[in-house]
Amino acid sequence: MLVEKRIYLASQSPRRRELLKQIGVAFDVLPLRSVPGRLDVVETPNAGEATRDFARRMAQEKAACGWRAVDTRHLLRFPVLGADTVVDLEGAILGKPADRIEAEAMLVRLSGREHWVHTAVAVQHEARLELCLSSSRVRLAPLDAPAIARYLESGEYLGKAGAYAIQGRAGAFVEHIEGSYSGVMGLPLYDTSVLLRVFGIVI
């Protein structure tokens, strides 16, 4: 399949933008939430839905939602990339904290324990949609109350699944990681490059 060597990113995440730039992918950010009658995805797990399945479904829905936006807005028909990152602590999803109190509770739960970070990536172009999933095991060091308080003061937890950002100050908390560092950030670069190659975008 021959397509233009450019994609749409159906995400407002600055980390995903940085990661795509890192591997030389040309992209335009496709805003799904900034227009009246917006096209959007409800990020709520279904009853009994496994964490990996939730991440996959969200990535697929974001890519599909982005493709509908391309279609309805009559944009140039580049592939659309959607992604979703889920922090999984023993099967419980730790999403983006609503406030500092919730962020503190999440960090207390993660302190000294292993958890999984699942990032699913989906790409849609016309009727074709392809998906990949990167799962990484992360162990945080034991965190005492002063360390958590200092981190929360930075505000870095805002908008971060699990209330931490591995590429920021919380990198000092990570004792061990098995898997994809960029996947924990929000976009597994190797898996993404393989997926884009399916659509004729060779990095």
Residue frames relative to the residue before (quaternion, step in Angstrom):
aa qw qx qy qz dx dy dz
M 1.0000 0.0000 0.0000 0.0000 0.00 0.00 0.00
L 0.1983 -0.7821 0.5821 0.1010 3.58 -0.87 0.92
V 0.0928 0.7758 -0.6178 0.0884 3.56 -0.66 1.11
E 0.6422 -0.4846 0.4047 0.4347 3.56 -1.28 0.24
K 0.4733 -0.6941 0.4676 0.2748 3.58 -1.04 0.76
R 0.5607 0.5558 -0.3923 0.4720 3.53 0.80 1.06
I 0.1368 -0.7896 0.5922 0.0845 3.58 -1.12 0.57
Y 0.3811 -0.6285 0.6007 0.3144 3.50 -1.43 0.01
L 0.2424 -0.7387 0.6108 0.1499 3.55 -1.10 0.76
A 0.1960 -0.7926 0.5706 0.0888 3.57 -0.51 1.22
S 0.5771 0.5300 -0.3874 0.4857 3.55 0.67 1.16
Q 0.3318 -0.7313 0.5608 0.2015 3.54 -1.12 0.70
S 0.4175 0.7455 -0.4412 0.2744 3.59 1.29 -0.01
P 0.3760 -0.7252 0.5252 0.2383 3.61 -0.68 1.01
R 0.5999 0.5653 -0.3682 0.4301 3.60 1.11 -0.59
R 0.6617 0.4907 -0.3168 0.4700 3.60 0.93 -0.82
R 0.6116 0.5357 -0.3533 0.4628 3.58 1.04 -0.66
E 0.6617 0.5092 -0.3048 0.4583 3.57 0.91 -0.94
L 0.6764 0.5028 -0.2982 0.4481 3.58 0.92 -0.88
L 0.6402 0.5017 -0.3329 0.4770 3.61 0.98 -0.74
K 0.6349 0.5136 -0.3303 0.4733 3.59 1.00 -0.77
Q 0.6091 0.5873 -0.3479 0.4038 3.57 1.03 -0.83
I 0.7732 0.3134 -0.1842 0.5197 3.60 0.97 -0.79
G 0.6028 -0.6488 0.3306 0.3261 3.57 1.21 0.46
V 0.4062 0.6981 -0.4924 0.3243 3.59 1.13 0.56
A 0.3124 -0.7322 0.5760 0.1857 3.58 -0.83 1.00
F 0.1139 0.8112 -0.5606 0.1217 3.58 -0.76 0.99
D 0.2226 -0.6946 0.6581 0.1865 3.48 -1.44 0.27
V 0.4210 -0.6798 0.5326 0.2774 3.57 -1.00 0.78
L 0.2184 -0.7784 0.5815 0.0909 3.54 -0.84 1.06
P 0.2043 -0.8062 0.5406 0.1266 3.61 -0.20 1.19
L 0.1852 -0.7982 0.5666 0.0869 3.57 -0.73 1.06
R 0.7423 0.4335 -0.2080 0.4668 3.58 1.19 -0.45
S 0.6470 0.5855 -0.2993 0.3860 3.59 1.21 -0.11
V 0.6791 0.4420 -0.3059 0.4999 3.61 1.16 0.29
P 0.5918 -0.5605 0.4231 0.3958 3.60 -1.14 0.53
G 0.8026 0.1944 -0.1737 0.5366 3.57 -1.04 0.77
R 0.1330 0.8702 -0.4685 0.0745 3.49 1.25 0.64
L 0.3894 -0.6549 0.5919 0.2628 3.51 -1.31 0.48
D 0.0981 0.8236 -0.5456 0.1198 3.56 -0.61 1.04
V 0.3614 -0.7074 0.5714 0.2059 3.52 -1.35 0.34
V 0.3258 -0.7265 0.5728 0.1949 3.56 -0.95 0.90
E 0.2027 -0.8251 0.5211 0.0806 3.57 -0.39 1.26
T 0.3699 0.7000 -0.5118 0.3336 3.55 0.47 1.28
P 0.4329 -0.7017 0.4924 0.2788 3.62 -0.77 0.96
N 0.4510 -0.6397 0.5473 0.2964 3.52 -1.22 0.58
A 0.6416 -0.5205 0.3839 0.4122 3.58 -1.17 0.46
G 0.8478 0.1328 -0.1219 0.4987 3.56 -0.82 1.03
E 0.4494 0.7056 -0.4484 0.3149 3.60 1.24 0.09
A 0.4332 -0.6967 0.5112 0.2561 3.58 -0.83 0.99
T 0.6319 -0.5769 0.3638 0.3683 3.55 -1.12 0.69
R 0.6536 0.5060 -0.3179 0.4644 3.59 0.95 -0.85
D 0.6584 0.5103 -0.3075 0.4598 3.57 0.97 -0.85
F 0.6169 0.5401 -0.3373 0.4626 3.57 1.07 -0.72
A 0.6536 0.5057 -0.3157 0.4663 3.59 0.92 -0.90
R 0.6517 0.5141 -0.3165 0.4592 3.59 0.94 -0.88
R 0.6751 0.5033 -0.3015 0.4472 3.57 0.86 -0.96
M 0.6570 0.5128 -0.3181 0.4519 3.58 0.93 -0.84
A 0.6504 0.5070 -0.3231 0.4642 3.59 0.95 -0.84
Q 0.6525 0.5112 -0.3116 0.4646 3.58 0.96 -0.86
E 0.6782 0.4903 -0.3017 0.4567 3.58 0.88 -0.90
K 0.6450 0.5165 -0.3278 0.4581 3.59 1.01 -0.73
A 0.6539 0.4930 -0.3142 0.4803 3.59 0.98 -0.81
A 0.6685 0.4968 -0.3001 0.4650 3.58 0.94 -0.89
C 0.6301 0.5254 -0.3198 0.4739 3.57 1.04 -0.81
G 0.6481 0.5133 -0.3087 0.4703 3.56 1.01 -0.83
W 0.6562 0.5036 -0.3248 0.4585 3.57 0.96 -0.80
R 0.6153 0.5280 -0.3495 0.4695 3.60 1.05 -0.68
A 0.6307 0.5258 -0.3309 0.4649 3.58 1.06 -0.73
V 0.6142 0.5334 -0.3391 0.4724 3.59 1.03 -0.79
D 0.6820 0.5037 -0.2782 0.4514 3.54 0.92 -0.98
T 0.7372 0.4364 -0.2493 0.4517 3.58 0.74 -1.05
R 0.7146 0.4202 -0.2568 0.4969 3.60 1.11 -0.60
H 0.3858 -0.7537 0.4564 0.2735 3.59 1.34 0.07
L 0.2541 0.7717 -0.5332 0.2360 3.55 0.91 0.99
L 0.6402 -0.4618 0.4155 0.4519 3.54 -1.30 0.16
R 0.4238 -0.7756 0.4249 0.1955 3.54 -0.80 1.07
F 0.1017 0.7828 -0.5937 0.1561 3.54 0.42 1.32
P 0.6033 -0.5402 0.4236 0.4058 3.62 -1.15 0.40
V 0.2812 -0.7484 0.5812 0.1513 3.55 -1.19 0.65
L 0.1702 -0.7794 0.5980 0.0780 3.56 -0.90 1.00
G 0.0277 -0.7663 0.6419 -0.0021 3.54 -0.94 1.01
A 0.0361 -0.8060 0.5908 -0.0025 3.57 -1.07 0.68
D 0.0493 -0.7842 0.6175 0.0350 3.53 -1.24 0.49
T 0.1653 -0.7859 0.5924 0.0638 3.54 -1.01 0.90
V 0.0786 -0.7979 0.5976 -0.0091 3.55 -0.85 1.06
V 0.2299 -0.7339 0.6238 0.1393 3.56 -0.96 0.93
D 0.1219 -0.8239 0.5527 -0.0296 3.52 -0.62 1.27
L 0.0118 -0.7840 0.6197 -0.0342 3.55 -0.55 1.21
E 0.8178 -0.2165 0.0792 0.5273 3.55 -0.28 1.35
G 0.7640 -0.3900 0.1820 0.4806 3.55 0.93 0.96
A 0.6179 0.5100 -0.3508 0.4848 3.59 1.27 -0.12
I 0.3631 -0.7310 0.5391 0.2079 3.57 -0.94 0.91
L 0.1424 -0.7514 0.6396 0.0771 3.54 -0.89 1.03
G 0.1625 -0.8283 0.5329 0.0593 3.55 -0.27 1.26
K 0.7180 -0.3636 0.3185 0.5008 3.55 -1.18 -0.59
P 0.4311 -0.7258 0.4624 0.2712 3.60 -0.65 1.03
A 0.4773 -0.6833 0.4792 0.2750 3.55 -1.05 0.81
D 0.8011 -0.0173 0.0510 0.5960 3.58 1.13 -0.63
R 0.7394 -0.4174 0.2940 0.4389 3.55 -1.35 0.04
I 0.6280 0.5434 -0.3459 0.4367 3.60 0.97 -0.77
E 0.6756 0.4746 -0.2949 0.4810 3.58 0.93 -0.87
A 0.6225 0.5377 -0.3386 0.4569 3.59 1.04 -0.75
E 0.6409 0.5216 -0.3204 0.4632 3.59 0.96 -0.85
A 0.6522 0.5177 -0.3168 0.4543 3.58 0.94 -0.87
M 0.6423 0.5190 -0.3241 0.4616 3.59 1.01 -0.78
L 0.6820 0.4859 -0.2982 0.4581 3.59 0.86 -0.92
V 0.6033 0.5323 -0.3550 0.4760 3.59 1.08 -0.64
R 0.6619 0.5038 -0.3053 0.4636 3.60 0.96 -0.84
L 0.7117 0.4593 -0.2573 0.4652 3.60 0.99 -0.82
S 0.5031 0.6948 -0.4068 0.3142 3.58 1.18 -0.53
G 0.8663 0.0694 -0.0849 0.4874 3.55 -0.84 1.09
R 0.6679 0.4975 -0.2881 0.4726 3.59 1.24 0.21
E 0.4600 -0.6363 0.5390 0.3049 3.52 -1.35 0.33
H 0.0313 0.7636 -0.6449 -0.0002 3.52 -1.21 0.60
W 0.4293 -0.6753 0.5334 0.2741 3.54 -1.33 0.19
V 0.1306 -0.7342 0.6556 0.1185 3.53 -1.25 0.56
H 0.1032 -0.7962 0.5961 0.0093 3.55 -0.62 1.20
T 0.0067 0.7744 -0.6326 0.0023 3.57 -0.84 0.97
A 0.1397 -0.7750 0.6145 0.0482 3.53 -0.73 1.15
V 0.1164 -0.7705 0.6248 0.0487 3.54 -1.12 0.78
A 0.0347 -0.7910 0.6108 -0.0078 3.57 -0.89 0.96
V 0.0978 -0.7727 0.6250 0.0520 3.55 -1.10 0.76
Q 0.0545 -0.7924 0.6073 0.0182 3.56 -0.91 0.94
H 0.0707 0.7476 -0.6585 0.0491 3.53 -1.12 0.85
E 0.7896 -0.0580 -0.0540 0.6085 3.55 -0.48 1.28
A 0.8122 -0.2484 0.1679 0.5005 3.63 -0.85 -0.86
R 0.6070 0.5836 -0.3544 0.4066 3.59 1.22 -0.19
L 0.0202 0.7784 -0.6265 0.0342 3.56 -0.92 0.97
E 0.0550 -0.7948 0.6043 -0.0127 3.57 -0.78 1.08
L 0.1595 -0.8129 0.5600 0.0126 3.54 -1.10 0.80
C 0.0003 -0.7618 0.6461 0.0472 3.55 -1.23 0.53
L 0.1946 -0.7703 0.5976 0.1079 3.56 -1.25 0.46
S 0.1197 -0.7637 0.6323 0.0515 3.55 -0.98 0.95
S 0.0476 -0.7981 0.6007 -0.0031 3.58 -0.77 1.06
S 0.0433 -0.8094 0.5850 -0.0299 3.56 -0.76 1.10
R 0.3137 -0.7309 0.5774 0.1844 3.54 -1.09 0.80
V 0.0624 -0.8072 0.5864 -0.0262 3.57 -0.75 1.10
R 0.0922 -0.7764 0.6196 0.0691 3.57 -1.03 0.79
L 0.2282 -0.7616 0.5936 0.1249 3.55 -0.82 1.05
A 0.5280 -0.6066 0.4935 0.3312 3.55 -1.18 0.62
P 0.6012 -0.5102 0.4378 0.4320 3.59 -1.22 0.26
L 0.1570 -0.7998 0.5773 0.0490 3.57 -0.81 1.03
D 0.2596 -0.7566 0.5742 0.1746 3.58 -0.76 0.97
A 0.7247 -0.4647 0.2913 0.4172 3.56 -1.28 0.32
P 0.6576 0.4983 -0.3434 0.4487 3.68 0.88 -0.75
A 0.6432 0.5187 -0.3352 0.4527 3.62 0.98 -0.77
I 0.6524 0.4978 -0.3137 0.4777 3.57 0.98 -0.82
A 0.6488 0.5245 -0.3196 0.4494 3.60 0.94 -0.86
R 0.6479 0.5116 -0.3245 0.4617 3.59 0.95 -0.84
Y 0.6559 0.5084 -0.3139 0.4613 3.56 0.97 -0.85
L 0.6621 0.5033 -0.3155 0.4569 3.56 0.90 -0.85
E 0.5980 0.5693 -0.3592 0.4350 3.60 1.07 -0.65
S 0.6207 0.5614 -0.3430 0.4265 3.59 1.10 -0.64
G 0.3705 -0.7437 0.4794 0.2826 3.60 1.16 -0.54
E 0.4237 0.7434 -0.4423 0.2685 3.57 1.28 -0.03
Y 0.5923 0.6120 -0.3537 0.3866 3.59 1.16 -0.54
L 0.5308 0.6655 -0.4021 0.3372 3.58 1.17 -0.50
G 0.8463 0.1364 -0.1203 0.5007 3.55 -0.85 0.99
K 0.6024 0.5637 -0.3537 0.4407 3.60 1.26 0.24
A 0.4532 -0.6630 0.5249 0.2819 3.57 -0.86 0.96
G 0.8119 0.1993 -0.1712 0.5214 3.57 -0.84 0.96
A 0.4698 -0.7238 0.3942 0.3163 3.58 1.36 0.12
Y 0.7358 0.3455 -0.2762 0.5128 3.62 1.07 0.52
A 0.2438 -0.7422 0.6074 0.1440 3.53 -1.30 0.49
I 0.3818 -0.7618 0.4749 0.2201 3.57 -0.44 1.20
Q 0.6794 0.4949 -0.2913 0.4567 3.59 1.14 -0.64
G 0.6732 0.4695 -0.2914 0.4914 3.59 1.30 -0.07
R 0.8346 -0.1769 0.1415 0.5022 3.53 -1.12 -0.71
A 0.6193 0.5658 -0.3447 0.4214 3.58 1.09 -0.65
G 0.4483 0.6759 -0.4597 0.3617 3.60 1.23 -0.12
A 0.6292 0.5452 -0.3259 0.4480 3.58 1.16 -0.60
F 0.6432 0.5262 -0.3208 0.4544 3.59 1.26 -0.28
V 0.6224 0.5924 -0.3331 0.3883 3.58 1.20 -0.51
E 0.2549 -0.7889 0.5460 0.1206 3.56 -0.46 1.23
H 0.8133 -0.0458 0.1053 0.5704 3.57 0.93 -0.91
I 0.0223 -0.7755 0.6307 0.0167 3.52 -1.19 0.67
E 0.0832 -0.7486 0.6557 0.0524 3.54 -1.05 0.84
G 0.6821 0.4491 -0.3374 0.4682 3.56 -0.53 1.17
S 0.7374 -0.4084 0.3273 0.4270 3.53 -1.14 -0.72
Y 0.3919 -0.7185 0.5276 0.2277 3.57 -0.63 1.14
S 0.6829 0.4702 -0.2950 0.4749 3.59 0.91 -0.91
G 0.5885 0.5640 -0.3644 0.4503 3.58 1.18 -0.52
V 0.6402 0.4987 -0.3195 0.4893 3.57 1.05 -0.76
M 0.6202 0.5329 -0.3373 0.4665 3.59 1.10 -0.62
G 0.6704 -0.5133 0.3119 0.4357 3.59 1.07 -0.63
L 0.7913 0.1215 -0.1010 0.5906 3.60 1.26 -0.02
P 0.2473 -0.7856 0.5457 0.1545 3.63 -0.27 1.19
L 0.3682 -0.8011 0.4233 0.2084 3.55 -0.26 1.28
Y 0.6495 0.5060 -0.3421 0.4528 3.60 0.89 -0.79
D 0.6855 0.4857 -0.2884 0.4594 3.57 0.78 -1.02
T 0.6451 0.5260 -0.3189 0.4533 3.57 1.01 -0.80
S 0.6611 0.5042 -0.3173 0.4561 3.58 0.94 -0.83
V 0.6254 0.5198 -0.3351 0.4759 3.59 1.06 -0.72
L 0.6574 0.5175 -0.3026 0.4566 3.56 0.96 -0.88
L 0.6750 0.4939 -0.3032 0.4566 3.59 0.89 -0.87
R 0.5870 0.5855 -0.3651 0.4235 3.56 1.12 -0.64
V 0.5745 0.5877 -0.3696 0.4335 3.59 1.13 -0.63
F 0.7395 0.3867 -0.2035 0.5120 3.57 1.14 -0.71
G 0.6347 -0.5908 0.3104 0.3896 3.55 1.20 0.50
I 0.5576 0.5755 -0.4016 0.4435 3.58 1.25 0.29
V 0.0517 -0.8229 0.5647 -0.0362 3.53 -0.15 1.33
I 0.2755 -0.7837 0.5408 0.1319 3.56 -0.74 1.12
